[in-house]
Amino acid sequence: MKDVHEMFTHFKEEFPRIYEGHEALGKEIHVQGGPLPEKIRWLIKIAVSGASGHRISLETHIIRGKEAGLTDEEIKHALLLLLPTVGFPAFMEAYSVYSAMKAEGK
């Protein structure tokens, strides 16, 4: 799977053992961690990334979620859920990331 962000590729090259541990932990949690279907897991990751203001994570999770079959409507719904929980500014920041990605054809 191709890296979404060049910085992540640099991280993997500079810290290969740390990357391997990070990757193993991520797979263990994402795949083996519980009963949630893959699409739901990606929606949660999108919401958490958006709520915490992590742009790179949000972009990555949107792309990976789409690869797992998420629709634009599902992604927008996950982002809208930020409004009542973390507020309008956090929603607008996450929505701007999503909108820029759409404009770029991602």
Phi, psi and omega in degrees: 000128181288141177291140179284323183240135180301325180299325179293322176298317177298318178303313181299321181289319184281328183231063187299321181290321178294318177301315181301318177294318178299315181296317179297316178298314180301316179294319180300314182288313186291320186263316187259355189288343182173189190271001185292137177295156184304314181299320179295320178300317179292323176298320178296316180297322177297313181296317180295316179298317179295317181293328183267359175074026180265091186303312183297317177297318181299313178300313181299314183291326176295314180297312181294324177296318177296321177298331179274359175108005178295143175266163176299323179297319178295319179295314179298322178297316178301319179291320178300330179294347175290329185308304183282347184259317181241355172104167184295316180300319179295319176300312183297322178296312180294319180294326178294324176297311179301314182296320178296320178297317179299318180296330179274358179081020180268000000 
